[in-house]
């Protein structure tokens, strides 16, 4: 890591009335969520306690093959992203200033309710609020989706394969930087295509 790398801390706190222990996960429980200096909002979780414990058991290595765990990981990641995306002010706080691309974001989550410690927030996908056509901004998530859709257009890989590869690799890098979503280790991010030198022909 370079010495000029800046770290910006974003804090999120989940509060629930009553003692921190002896409480089970439930969609009926309302949590007060606060991000930095933004206003507070009410957030709920989509799980009953026993249901979520069953999902966690499915993620254990002895529970089955990786192909069977992958859909569960994907679903939980989306739901974690939805929970975080419902926190007022958090999606905007996670946005990186394009003039300060050397800045890393550390998301610090504080829980006053011990049952929330079961939730694997580190699996969170991009918050759903990042896909909002009415917020007068074009998020990194929306740009990455556009680039992916562009790459799927029939013939795009023929007409300009170098541009398509650059857009997709750039999108993956930016999503990882802005949202902390790490690509699979099986994905090779090394550019494969090389434009021909000027004056040469295939």
C-alpha positions as CSV (number, residue, x, y, z in Angstrom):
1,X,0.0,0.0,0.0
2,X,1.4,3.4,-1.0
3,X,2.2,5.9,1.7
4,X,-0.2,8.5,0.3
5,X,-3.3,6.2,0.6
6,X,-6.0,7.9,2.6
7,X,-8.6,5.9,4.7
8,X,-12.0,7.4,5.3
9,X,-14.0,5.8,8.1
10,X,-17.8,5.5,7.7
11,X,-19.6,4.5,10.9
12,X,-23.0,2.8,11.1
13,X,-24.7,2.0,14.4
14,X,-27.7,-0.3,14.9
15,X,-29.7,0.4,18.1
16,X,-32.6,-1.6,19.7
17,X,-34.4,-0.8,22.9
18,X,-34.0,-3.2,25.7
19,X,-31.0,-5.3,26.9
20,X,-28.5,-6.3,24.2
21,X,-28.8,-10.0,24.9
22,X,-31.6,-12.6,25.0
23,X,-33.3,-11.4,21.8
24,X,-33.8,-13.4,18.6
25,X,-33.8,-12.2,15.0
26,X,-37.2,-11.4,13.7
27,X,-38.6,-9.3,10.8
28,X,-40.9,-7.7,13.4
29,X,-38.0,-6.1,15.3
30,X,-37.2,-2.5,14.4
31,X,-33.7,-1.2,14.7
32,X,-32.7,2.4,14.7
33,X,-29.8,2.8,12.2
34,X,-27.5,5.8,12.1
35,X,-24.7,6.5,9.6
36,X,-22.2,9.2,10.5
37,X,-24.1,12.5,11.0
38,X,-27.1,11.6,8.8
39,X,-30.6,11.3,10.2
40,X,-31.7,8.0,11.8
41,X,-33.9,5.5,10.1
42,X,-35.7,2.3,10.9
43,X,-34.3,-0.9,9.5
44,X,-35.6,-4.5,9.8
45,X,-34.0,-7.9,8.9
46,X,-35.7,-10.4,6.7
47,X,-35.1,-13.4,8.8
48,X,-36.6,-15.4,11.7
49,X,-33.8,-16.6,14.0
50,X,-34.3,-20.4,13.3
51,X,-34.5,-19.8,9.6
52,X,-31.2,-17.9,9.5
53,X,-29.5,-20.5,11.6
54,X,-30.6,-23.1,8.9
55,X,-29.0,-20.9,6.2
56,X,-25.8,-20.7,8.1
57,X,-25.6,-24.4,8.5
58,X,-25.9,-24.7,4.7
59,X,-22.7,-22.6,4.3
60,X,-20.6,-25.0,6.3
61,X,-18.0,-27.0,4.3
62,X,-19.4,-30.3,5.5
63,X,-22.9,-29.4,4.4
64,X,-22.4,-30.0,0.7
65,X,-20.6,-29.1,-2.5
66,X,-19.5,-25.5,-3.3
67,X,-22.1,-25.4,-6.1
68,X,-24.8,-25.9,-3.5
69,X,-23.5,-23.2,-1.2
70,X,-23.0,-20.6,-3.9
71,X,-26.7,-19.6,-4.4
72,X,-27.1,-19.3,-0.6
73,X,-24.0,-17.0,-0.4
74,X,-25.4,-14.9,-3.3
75,X,-28.8,-14.6,-1.7
76,X,-27.4,-13.7,1.8
77,X,-25.0,-11.2,0.2
78,X,-27.9,-9.4,-1.6
79,X,-29.9,-9.3,1.6
80,X,-27.0,-7.9,3.6
81,X,-26.6,-5.2,0.9
82,X,-30.3,-4.4,1.1
83,X,-30.1,-4.0,4.9
84,X,-27.1,-1.7,4.6
85,X,-28.7,0.1,1.7
86,X,-31.7,1.0,3.9
87,X,-29.5,2.9,6.3
88,X,-30.1,6.6,5.6
89,X,-27.0,8.3,4.3
90,X,-24.9,5.2,3.9
91,X,-25.0,4.7,0.1
92,X,-23.9,8.3,-0.3
93,X,-21.2,8.0,2.3
94,X,-19.7,5.0,0.4
95,X,-19.4,7.0,-2.8
96,X,-15.8,7.8,-3.6
97,X,-14.9,11.3,-4.8
98,X,-13.5,10.8,-8.4
99,X,-10.9,13.4,-7.6
100,X,-9.7,11.3,-4.6
101,X,-9.4,7.8,-6.1
102,X,-6.5,7.0,-3.6
103,X,-9.0,6.9,-0.8
104,X,-10.1,3.7,0.9
105,X,-13.3,3.4,2.9
106,X,-13.4,1.5,6.2
107,X,-17.0,0.6,7.2
108,X,-17.2,0.4,11.0
109,X,-20.4,-1.2,12.2
110,X,-21.5,-0.9,15.9
111,X,-24.2,-3.1,17.3
112,X,-26.2,-2.6,20.5
113,X,-28.2,-5.8,19.8
114,X,-26.1,-9.0,20.0
115,X,-28.4,-11.0,17.7
116,X,-27.2,-8.8,14.8
117,X,-23.7,-10.2,15.3
118,X,-24.9,-13.3,13.5
119,X,-25.4,-11.4,10.3
120,X,-22.4,-11.7,7.9
121,X,-22.3,-8.0,6.7
122,X,-18.9,-8.7,5.1
123,X,-20.9,-10.6,2.4
124,X,-22.9,-7.6,1.5
125,X,-23.3,-6.9,-2.2
126,X,-23.7,-3.4,-3.6
127,X,-26.6,-1.7,-1.7
128,X,-29.8,-1.7,-3.6
129,X,-30.1,2.1,-3.2
130,X,-27.1,2.5,-5.6
131,X,-29.5,1.6,-8.4
132,X,-31.8,4.6,-8.2
133,X,-32.8,6.4,-11.4
134,X,-34.3,9.3,-9.4
135,X,-31.5,10.4,-7.2
136,X,-29.9,12.7,-9.8
137,X,-26.5,10.9,-9.8
138,X,-24.9,8.1,-11.8
139,X,-23.4,5.6,-9.3
140,X,-20.5,3.3,-9.9
141,X,-23.0,0.4,-9.6
142,X,-25.2,1.8,-12.4
143,X,-22.1,2.4,-14.6
144,X,-20.9,-1.1,-14.1
145,X,-24.3,-2.5,-15.0
146,X,-24.4,-0.4,-18.1
147,X,-21.0,-1.6,-19.2
148,X,-22.0,-5.2,-18.6
149,X,-25.1,-4.8,-20.7
150,X,-23.1,-3.1,-23.4
151,X,-20.7,-6.1,-23.5
152,X,-23.7,-8.5,-24.0
153,X,-25.0,-6.6,-27.1
154,X,-24.6,-9.0,-30.0
155,X,-21.5,-8.0,-32.0
156,X,-19.9,-5.7,-29.5
157,X,-17.0,-8.2,-28.9
158,X,-16.4,-8.1,-32.7
159,X,-16.6,-4.4,-33.4
160,X,-14.5,-3.2,-30.5
161,X,-13.2,-6.0,-28.3
162,X,-10.5,-3.8,-26.8
163,X,-13.0,-1.3,-25.5
164,X,-15.3,-4.0,-24.1
165,X,-12.5,-5.6,-22.2
166,X,-11.3,-2.3,-20.8
167,X,-14.8,-1.3,-19.7
168,X,-15.4,-4.6,-17.9
169,X,-12.0,-4.7,-16.2
170,X,-12.4,-1.0,-15.2
171,X,-15.9,-1.7,-13.8
172,X,-14.7,-4.6,-11.7
173,X,-11.8,-2.5,-10.3
174,X,-14.1,0.5,-9.5
175,X,-16.8,-1.6,-7.9
176,X,-14.1,-3.3,-5.7
177,X,-12.7,0.1,-4.7
178,X,-16.0,1.9,-4.0
179,X,-18.0,-0.9,-2.4
180,X,-15.4,-3.3,-1.1
181,X,-16.8,-6.2,-3.2
182,X,-13.9,-8.5,-3.9
183,X,-14.1,-10.5,-7.1
184,X,-13.7,-14.2,-7.1
185,X,-10.1,-15.5,-7.0
186,X,-11.0,-17.5,-10.1
187,X,-11.5,-14.3,-12.1
188,X,-8.3,-13.3,-13.9
189,X,-8.2,-9.5,-14.2
190,X,-5.2,-9.5,-16.5
191,X,-5.9,-7.8,-19.9
192,X,-5.8,-10.5,-22.5
193,X,-6.2,-8.4,-25.7
194,X,-3.5,-6.3,-27.2
195,X,-4.3,-3.7,-29.9
196,X,-2.1,-4.1,-33.0
197,X,0.7,-1.7,-33.5
198,X,0.1,1.2,-35.8
199,X,0.8,0.5,-39.4
200,X,0.5,-3.3,-39.0
201,X,-2.3,-5.5,-40.4
202,X,-3.7,-8.8,-39.3
